[in-house]
Amino acid sequence: MKLFKNQLKIFSCLSFLLISGGVVKAQKETMEQHKRRWDTPAWTDTIKNPLAHVAAAADSGKVTYLKICSVCHGNGGKGDGVAAAGLAIKPANHTGPNVQLQTDGSLFYELSNGHAPMPAYKTILTEKQRWQLICFIRTLKPKTKEK
């Protein structure tokens, strides 16, 4: 019953936002436009993920992702979570090039400092958890077809 009430609250909030015009169409942008829009400093491209080659890091990141990120970004990372429709700024598609072509350091900076409506996670998640999330996000990259 509690779950149903929570779902009903989310549906009500989303309905209100949709009716009040809170949805904005997403536009395709280049990587440089994306970085400028979020003010991601160039020095972030030099930061290396200390967990990039730790096999279990992505598994731990997935647990965190499903708990806190999927509500907006969706379970598959496409920006289609249950709360996404009610946001004026569409959540990032973690499977797309605007995320997958960024460096780990740039993603770490964005995750740590946030950008509305996404909160900053540097005081919510440990540094290790943020790197684990990035490891999981890397697993969302579309598989390339072999020729």
SULVENLIN-V311826 format. One record per pair of residues at least 12 apart in sequence whose ideal C-beta (glycine too) atoms are under 10 Angstrom apart, sorted by the first residue. I is the first residue (numbers start at 1). J is the second residue. D is the distance in whole Angstrom. If there is no record, write none. Layout:
i=I j=J d=D
i=I j=J d=D
This chain:
i=7 j=82 d=8
i=10 j=71 d=8
i=10 j=82 d=6
i=10 j=83 d=7
i=10 j=86 d=9
i=11 j=82 d=8
i=11 j=86 d=10
i=13 j=83 d=8
i=13 j=86 d=6
i=14 j=82 d=7
i=14 j=83 d=7
i=14 j=84 d=9
i=14 j=85 d=5
i=14 j=86 d=4
i=14 j=87 d=9
i=15 j=85 d=9
i=15 j=86 d=8
i=16 j=86 d=8
i=17 j=83 d=9
i=17 j=85 d=7
i=17 j=86 d=4
i=17 j=87 d=8
i=17 j=88 d=8
i=18 j=85 d=6
i=18 j=86 d=7
i=20 j=86 d=9
i=21 j=88 d=9
i=22 j=85 d=8
i=22 j=86 d=6
i=22 j=87 d=7
i=22 j=88 d=5
i=22 j=89 d=10
i=23 j=84 d=9
i=23 j=85 d=6
i=23 j=86 d=8
i=23 j=87 d=8
i=23 j=88 d=7
i=23 j=90 d=8
i=24 j=87 d=9
i=24 j=88 d=5
i=24 j=89 d=7
i=24 j=90 d=7
i=25 j=90 d=8
i=26 j=79 d=8
i=26 j=89 d=9
i=26 j=90 d=4
i=26 j=91 d=9
i=26 j=92 d=10
i=26 j=93 d=8
i=27 j=90 d=9
i=28 j=96 d=9
i=28 j=97 d=9
i=28 j=98 d=8
i=29 j=97 d=10
i=29 j=98 d=7
i=30 j=97 d=9
i=30 j=98 d=9
i=30 j=101 d=10
i=31 j=97 d=7
i=31 j=98 d=7
i=31 j=99 d=10
i=31 j=100 d=10
i=31 j=101 d=5
i=31 j=102 d=7
i=31 j=106 d=9
i=33 j=98 d=9
i=34 j=92 d=9
i=34 j=97 d=9
i=34 j=98 d=5
i=34 j=99 d=9
i=34 j=101 d=9
i=34 j=102 d=8
i=34 j=106 d=9
i=34 j=110 d=10
i=35 j=98 d=9
i=35 j=102 d=8
i=35 j=106 d=7
i=35 j=109 d=10
i=35 j=110 d=9
i=37 j=98 d=10
i=37 j=115 d=8
i=38 j=92 d=10
i=38 j=98 d=10
i=38 j=102 d=10
i=38 j=106 d=9
i=38 j=109 d=9
i=38 j=110 d=6
i=38 j=113 d=9
i=38 j=114 d=10
i=38 j=115 d=5
i=38 j=118 d=10
i=39 j=109 d=9
i=39 j=110 d=10
i=39 j=113 d=9
i=39 j=115 d=8
i=40 j=102 d=8
i=40 j=103 d=9
i=40 j=105 d=9
i=40 j=106 d=5
i=40 j=107 d=9
i=40 j=109 d=6
i=40 j=110 d=6
i=40 j=113 d=9
i=40 j=115 d=9
i=41 j=105 d=10
i=41 j=106 d=9
i=41 j=109 d=7
i=42 j=106 d=9
i=43 j=105 d=8
i=43 j=106 d=10
i=43 j=109 d=9
i=44 j=102 d=9
i=44 j=103 d=7
i=44 j=104 d=9
i=44 j=105 d=4
i=44 j=106 d=5
i=44 j=107 d=9
i=44 j=108 d=7
i=44 j=109 d=4
i=44 j=110 d=8
i=44 j=112 d=10
i=44 j=113 d=10
i=45 j=102 d=8
i=45 j=103 d=5
i=45 j=104 d=9
i=45 j=105 d=6
i=45 j=106 d=6
i=45 j=109 d=9
i=46 j=103 d=8
i=46 j=105 d=6
i=46 j=106 d=10
i=47 j=103 d=7
i=47 j=104 d=7
i=47 j=105 d=3
i=47 j=106 d=8
i=47 j=107 d=9
i=47 j=108 d=6
i=47 j=109 d=7
i=48 j=103 d=9
i=48 j=104 d=7
i=48 j=105 d=7
i=48 j=108 d=10
i=48 j=131 d=10
i=49 j=103 d=9
i=49 j=104 d=4
i=49 j=105 d=8
i=49 j=107 d=9
i=49 j=108 d=7
i=49 j=130 d=10
i=49 j=131 d=5
i=49 j=132 d=10
i=49 j=134 d=6
i=49 j=135 d=7
i=49 j=138 d=9
i=50 j=104 d=10
i=50 j=127 d=9
i=50 j=128 d=9
i=50 j=131 d=6
i=51 j=104 d=9
i=51 j=127 d=10
i=51 j=128 d=7
i=51 j=130 d=10
i=51 j=131 d=5
i=51 j=132 d=6
i=51 j=134 d=8
i=51 j=135 d=6
i=52 j=104 d=7
i=52 j=131 d=8
i=52 j=134 d=8
i=52 j=135 d=7
i=52 j=138 d=8
i=53 j=135 d=9
i=54 j=131 d=9
i=54 j=132 d=9
i=54 j=135 d=7
i=55 j=135 d=9
i=56 j=132 d=9
i=56 j=135 d=9
i=57 j=128 d=9
i=57 j=131 d=7
i=57 j=132 d=5
i=57 j=133 d=9
i=57 j=134 d=9
i=57 j=135 d=4
i=57 j=136 d=8
i=57 j=138 d=10
i=58 j=132 d=7
i=58 j=133 d=9
i=58 j=134 d=9
i=58 j=135 d=4
i=58 j=136 d=5
i=58 j=137 d=9
i=58 j=138 d=7
i=58 j=139 d=5
i=58 j=140 d=10
i=59 j=132 d=8
i=59 j=135 d=9
i=59 j=136 d=8
i=59 j=139 d=9
i=60 j=128 d=8
i=60 j=129 d=8
i=60 j=131 d=10
i=60 j=132 d=5
i=60 j=133 d=9
i=60 j=135 d=8
i=60 j=136 d=8
i=61 j=128 d=10
i=61 j=129 d=8
i=61 j=130 d=9
i=61 j=131 d=8
i=61 j=132 d=4
i=61 j=133 d=5
i=61 j=134 d=7
i=61 j=135 d=5
i=61 j=136 d=3
i=61 j=137 d=7
i=61 j=138 d=9
i=61 j=139 d=8
i=62 j=75 d=10
i=62 j=132 d=8
i=62 j=133 d=9
i=62 j=135 d=9
i=62 j=136 d=5
i=62 j=137 d=10
i=62 j=139 d=8
i=62 j=140 d=10
i=63 j=129 d=10
i=63 j=132 d=9
i=63 j=133 d=10
i=63 j=136 d=9
i=64 j=121 d=10
i=64 j=125 d=7
i=64 j=126 d=10
i=64 j=129 d=6
i=64 j=130 d=9
i=64 j=132 d=6
i=64 j=133 d=6
i=64 j=136 d=8
i=65 j=77 d=8
i=65 j=94 d=9
i=65 j=132 d=9
i=65 j=133 d=6
i=65 j=136 d=5
i=65 j=137 d=8
i=65 j=139 d=10
i=65 j=140 d=9
i=66 j=136 d=9
i=68 j=119 d=10
i=68 j=121 d=8
i=68 j=124 d=8
i=68 j=125 d=8
i=68 j=129 d=10
i=68 j=133 d=9
i=69 j=81 d=8
i=69 j=91 d=9
i=69 j=92 d=10
i=69 j=94 d=8
i=69 j=111 d=9
i=69 j=118 d=9
i=69 j=121 d=9
i=69 j=133 d=7
i=69 j=136 d=9
i=69 j=137 d=9
i=70 j=82 d=9
i=70 j=83 d=10
i=71 j=83 d=5
i=71 j=84 d=8
i=71 j=91 d=9
i=72 j=84 d=5
i=72 j=86 d=10
i=72 j=87 d=7
i=72 j=90 d=9
i=72 j=91 d=4
i=72 j=92 d=9
i=72 j=117 d=8
i=72 j=118 d=7
i=73 j=91 d=5
i=73 j=92 d=7
i=73 j=93 d=8
i=73 j=94 d=6
i=73 j=95 d=10
i=73 j=99 d=10
i=73 j=118 d=9
i=73 j=137 d=9
i=73 j=140 d=9
i=74 j=91 d=8
i=74 j=93 d=9
i=74 j=94 d=9
i=74 j=95 d=10
i=76 j=93 d=10
i=76 j=94 d=8
i=76 j=95 d=7
i=76 j=140 d=7
i=77 j=91 d=9
i=77 j=92 d=8
i=77 j=93 d=7
i=77 j=94 d=3
i=77 j=95 d=5
i=77 j=96 d=9
i=77 j=99 d=8
i=77 j=100 d=10
i=77 j=136 d=9
i=77 j=137 d=7
i=77 j=139 d=9
i=77 j=140 d=4
i=77 j=141 d=9
i=78 j=91 d=9
i=78 j=92 d=9
i=78 j=93 d=5
i=78 j=94 d=7
i=78 j=95 d=6
i=78 j=96 d=8
i=78 j=140 d=8
i=79 j=91 d=4
i=79 j=92 d=6
i=79 j=93 d=4
i=79 j=94 d=7
i=79 j=95 d=9
i=79 j=96 d=8
i=79 j=99 d=9
i=80 j=93 d=8
i=83 j=117 d=9
i=86 j=117 d=10
i=87 j=116 d=10
i=87 j=117 d=5
i=87 j=118 d=9
i=88 j=116 d=9
i=88 j=117 d=7
i=89 j=115 d=8
i=89 j=116 d=7
i=89 j=117 d=6
i=89 j=118 d=8
i=90 j=117 d=10
i=91 j=117 d=8
i=91 j=118 d=7
i=92 j=107 d=10
i=92 j=110 d=9
i=92 j=115 d=10
i=92 j=118 d=8
i=92 j=137 d=9
i=93 j=140 d=9
i=94 j=107 d=9
i=94 j=133 d=10
i=94 j=136 d=9
i=94 j=137 d=5
i=94 j=138 d=9
i=94 j=139 d=10
i=94 j=140 d=5
i=94 j=141 d=9
i=95 j=137 d=9
i=95 j=139 d=10
i=95 j=140 d=5
i=95 j=141 d=7
i=95 j=142 d=6
i=96 j=140 d=9
i=96 j=141 d=9
i=96 j=142 d=8
i=97 j=141 d=9
i=97 j=142 d=10
i=99 j=134 d=10
i=99 j=137 d=7
i=99 j=138 d=9
i=99 j=140 d=8
i=99 j=141 d=9
i=100 j=137 d=8
i=100 j=138 d=8
i=100 j=140 d=8
i=100 j=141 d=5
i=100 j=142 d=8
i=101 j=141 d=10
i=102 j=134 d=10
i=102 j=137 d=10
i=103 j=134 d=10
i=104 j=131 d=8
i=104 j=134 d=5
i=104 j=135 d=9
i=104 j=137 d=9
i=104 j=138 d=8
i=105 j=134 d=9
i=106 j=134 d=10
i=107 j=130 d=9
i=107 j=131 d=10
i=107 j=133 d=9
i=107 j=134 d=5
i=107 j=137 d=7
i=107 j=138 d=9
i=108 j=121 d=10
i=108 j=122 d=10
i=108 j=127 d=9
i=108 j=130 d=6
i=108 j=131 d=7
i=108 j=133 d=9
i=108 j=134 d=6
i=109 j=122 d=10
i=109 j=130 d=10
i=110 j=134 d=10
i=111 j=125 d=8
i=111 j=129 d=10
i=111 j=130 d=5
i=111 j=131 d=9
i=111 j=133 d=6
i=111 j=134 d=7
i=111 j=137 d=9
i=112 j=124 d=10
i=112 j=125 d=9
i=112 j=127 d=8
i=112 j=130 d=6
i=121 j=133 d=8
